[in-house]
Amino acid sequence: MGNCFGSTNKSAAEIAPSELMKPAPVVKLYGHPDSFATSHVRLALSYKPVTLQFVPSDAQENPTIMYRNDVVTGSVEEILRYLDSKFPDPPVAAAGSVWGWCGEKTPAVVWVVMLQHRSMSWHLERMEKWAEDMEARGGNARGDPSMGSPRMEVKKFAKSYSQLQQVLLEHAQMEEKVMFQILESADRGLCKSANEDHARDLPIMNGIKEEIKIIGVMNAGSPDYQEALARLLSRLKKLKENCKQHFEEEERELLPLMEATDLNKVQHEKVLQQSLDAMRETHSHLFRFFMEGLCPQDGMHYFGLIKRYCDNVRASLMLHMMVDQ
């Protein structure tokens, strides 16, 4: 699950039959079902090549892991380090190093925005590669058998793009309504270029959606069908390039300024809460889709950041979206 950059996972063609038949090791997790700590460990285990047996326990203050003869109880960080020692790929514990100019004092909302950039960039790259593959086939040959017929594949493509578009729109609205308001109060006109970028990309996003609709009703393999696929790919490339430039400019010029605002810790926490409220769909039924754009360590980091500011109901919903599907 997820965008496992640097993973050593093998393709199906590289896996020997003996490896396919080898059962996954069983790890038991005991913990309170509504505990944030338990939720965090369950998410970590969903990334690991193991079979999880979750045993809800009201008596457990801290989650407990049982693997073979080992029994590990402690903080989330201690348990994640243990899991990484036993199942190194993919790693889930915090990397421990700073990310560019970010460090321990960086406001949580800045980390959240940058991780959102990573997820959206990955999904944009994925959609572009998918469109390239469809254009290369031109409707004359099927790709991945799980996609079905060309028309079925276009429907799946449309659904995936619709999910990505919603995340992109919510992210932009969150920045405009929450973060940019704070920065504008400190320096009027500071976010003008970023707002203009959002307005510039909206017609491109809508154009991609309309192009997908047109392709969905055309005869696969026809010259018009191939031309429409080429237009779709061109629009996606443009959107990806625009977003890449926009994200880089924000991370270089705007986000570092959040540390220079006069907000105290409580106010920064309120900003993050408002940001999550502005992205309700991303953090409800689209949460699994969003998290697939993050490598395990980034996904764990993101969940760890936002769960501090979510109520139990919302955190439980997000967790179930990740581990119960």
N, C-alpha and C positions, 0 to 999 in steps of 0.2 A: 504494500500500500504506500502510496505517496511518491514523491519525486526524489528517488534515492540516488542523488549525484554521487559518483564515485563508488557505487555499490559493486560488489563482485558477484552479484547474482547471475547465474548462468541462464542462457536461453534454453527453451525446451529441447532444441536439437543437440545441445551440449551435455545434457543430463543423461547419465547412464541409467539403464533400467533398474539396476540395483539401488541407485539413489532414489528413484521414484517410489520404490517399494519400502524404503526405510521410513518408519513412522517418526513423526515429529516428537521431540521430548515433551513430557508433560510437566507443566508448572502449575502449582496450586497457589491461589491468592486468597487470603482471608482478610476481610475488612468490612467496615460499615459501608453499605451501598450508597449512602448519601454523603460520604466523606470525600472532600476534595482530594486528599492524599490518595485514597483508594482509586478515585477516578484517574488521577495522574498516572498511577502505576498500571492500571488497566489499559490506558492509551499506549503506554510504552510497550506493553506486552503485545499489543496488536501489531506492532512493527516487527516483532521478533519471530524467528522460525520455530515457534513452539505451539503446543496445544494448551490453551488456558482452561483451567478448571477454577471458576470463581465461586467461592463459598461465602455468601453474605454472613456477617457476624456483627451483632450489636455490641458484643463485648470488646471488640478490638478498637483500642484507641489509635494505634498506628497499624497500617497494613502489614501483613506478614506473608512472606514468600516461602514456599516449601518446594525444593527441587532435590530429588534423590535424598541424600542424607543431610542436606543443608536446610536450616531454618533461619531466616533472616527477618528481623523486625527492626524498624527504625524509621528515620526520616525518608522522604521521597528521594532525596539526593543519594542517601546511602544505598537504597534499594536499586536505584538506576545504575549506580557504579557496580553493584554486584551483578546485575543482569548483563552489563557490558563485558564484565570479566568472563562470564560463562558463555555469552552469545555475542561476540564482538561485532557482527555485521547484521544490520546497520547499527551504529552507535546511537544512543538516545540521551546519554547524560550531557550536561552542559559542557560546551567546548572549553570554557574557561579563559578564552582569549577575547580581546576587544575586537570589534568589527569596524574597521576604518577608523573614523573619528569617534565612534561610540564607545562608551565605557560604562562603569558602574553608576555614574551620576547622571547618565542620560535618562530623560523622562521616559516612562514606560510607553507613553503614546507615540514617541518617536520610533521606538523599536517596533511597535505594532504597525505603524505606517510603512516602515522599511520592509518588514516581513510580508506585508500585503503586496508591496511592489514585487517582491520575489515571486510570490505565488502567481500574480497576474502575468508577469513576464514569462513564466514557465508555460502557462496555459496559452498565451499568445503564440509562443514558439510551437507548441504542440498543434494548435489549430492551423498554423501556416504549413507545417510539415504534412499534416493530414490533407490539406487542400492541394499541396504539391503532388501528393500521391494520387489523388482523385483526378487531377488534371493530366498526369502522365498516363493514366489508364483511359481517360476520356469516355468512360462509360462502356468501353468495349471489353473490359475484363474486370472480374471481381478481385477485391483485395483480401483483407482479413476475412475468413469464412464467418466469423462471429458477427460481421456487419450485414450479412445477408445480400440481397439484391442491390443494384445501384440506387434504386429509389429508397429502399430501407436504410441504406447508408446515409443518404442525404438527410433523412429524418433524424438519424442519430447525430449527424453533424449539426443540424439545426438546433437540437436540444442542447448540445454541449455549448454551442455559441451563445444561445439564449442565456444559459447559466453564467457564462463569462461576462456577457454584456451587463447582466444585473449586478455582478460584483464590481465591475468597472464603474457603473453609474453610482452605486452606493458609496464607493470609495471617494469618488469626486464630490458627491453631495456632502459626505462627512467632512472632507477638507474645507469645502466652502462655508459650511454652516458652523463648524467648530474651530478647527485649527487656524484657518485664514482670518477668522474674526479676531482671534487673540493677537496674531501677528500684525494685523492691520491697525489695531488699537495702539500698538507700540510704534509702528512706522507706516503711515498712510501711503498706499500705493505699492507696498512691498509685494503683494501677491497678484498684482495686475496681470503679469505675464502668465502665471499659472492658471488664473481664471480664464484667460483667453485661450489657453491650450485646451481646457475642458470644453469650451464652446466650439473650438475648431474640430475636435474629434467626434462630437456628437453626430454630425451628418455622415461621417465615414462609418460609424457604427451602425446607424440606421440603414445606410446604403448596403452594407454587408448583409443585414437581415433580409432586406428586400431581394437581393441577388439570390440568396439561398431559397427563398420562396419561389422565385422564377425557375430555378434549376429543378426544384422538386416536382414541377408539373410538366417538364420537358421530356422528350424522348431521349433516353440515354444513348450516347454514341453519335447523335446527329451533329452536323457542323455547328448549329446554334448552341447546342449543349456544350460543346467543347469551348466555344467562344465565351459562354457564360462562366464556365469554370475558370478560364484565364482571367476574366474580369474579377471574379471572386478572389482569386489568389493575389491579384494586384492590389485590391483593396485591403486585404488582410496584411500584406507586407507593409503597406503604408501605415496602417493602424499600429502595427508592431513597432515600426521605426519611430513614429510619433510618441508612443508611450515610453519607449526606451529613452528617448531624449528628454521627455517630460520628467520621468522618474529620476534620471541622473541630475537634472537641474534642481529639482526639489531637494534631493539628498545633499547636494553640494551647497545650495544657496539659502534654502528656507529652513529645513529641519534643524540644522545646527543652532538656529536662532531661538528655538524653543527653550534651550538651556539658558538663554540670556534674558528671558522674560522674568517679571517679578513674581511669578506664581510660586506659592509655597507648595509643600508636599500634598496637602489636602486638596488644593486647587488643581494640581496636576492630576490627582486621582479623579476629580470631578470631570476634568476634560476627557480622560479616557472613558469614563462611564458614558458621557454624552456621545463620544465617538462610537461606542458599541451600540447605543440606542439608535444612532443614525444609520447603522448597517444591520438592521434586524434580520433581513433575509439571508445575508451572508453568514450570520451567526445562528441560523436556525436550519431550515431545510437545505441550504446551500453549503453548510459548513463542511461536510465531507468532500464536496467538490473543491472548495477552497483549499482545504488541507492537503489534497492530493498534489497541489502545486508546490508543496514544501518538502524538503528532505526531512527525515525523521528528527534530527537534532533541531532544525528550525521549527518543525511542527510542535515538538515538545516545548520549545521556548515560547512559542506563540500561546499555546494552551496555558502554560504556566503564568504568563503575563495577564491574560484576560480572566482567568478563573478567580483571581483575587478580587475582581470588581463585579462579578456576576452573582446573582442570587442562586440558591441551590437548584431551583427549577430550571433556569436557563443553562447552568453548567451541566446538569443531568441530561438535558435535551441534546446539547452539543456532543456529549460523550456518547450517547446512544446512537447518534448519527454516525459516529466513527466506528464503534465496535459491535453494533447489533445488526449490521446490514450484510 
